[in-house]
């Protein structure tokens, strides 16, 4: 096999990886949409949130998502290296 064959294989593999990542992001967005951010509480430098009826804080995991940041009206979560924002419904 020559240079052009190797290049074509490399480009096809990259396209497959990008497609798989888009599918993963779409799936995770669908799962994150089921996180119901009900309220946030900020007191004495500590932030907590009520998510799906459970009180959580930064660093906790809910429905497989690690909570990275809780702010007044949103939280940032991460799963499989993908960061997503969840807002009040």
Phi, psi and omega in degrees: 000144183258185182304315185292325177294317178296319178297316180298318178296318181296315179295321179294319179295319179296318179297321178296318179296318179295321178295316179298321179294319178298319179295316178300314180299316178299316179296316180293323177298320178297318179291320180294332180293343178272358174279116182263099177283108187265325179196162173229148180228128177238119183211129177052041177079001179253136178241136178225161179219150172262115182234121181051037177083005181241134177279123183229165176224171181303136182099339178287166176241133177226126181052037177084358179257130174277133180274114182271320186208138174242128178237182187303318185231012180202168171220153178252127180238162181218142175207133180054036177080002180256124178262136181225156178252138177240128182249163173305141178283000000 
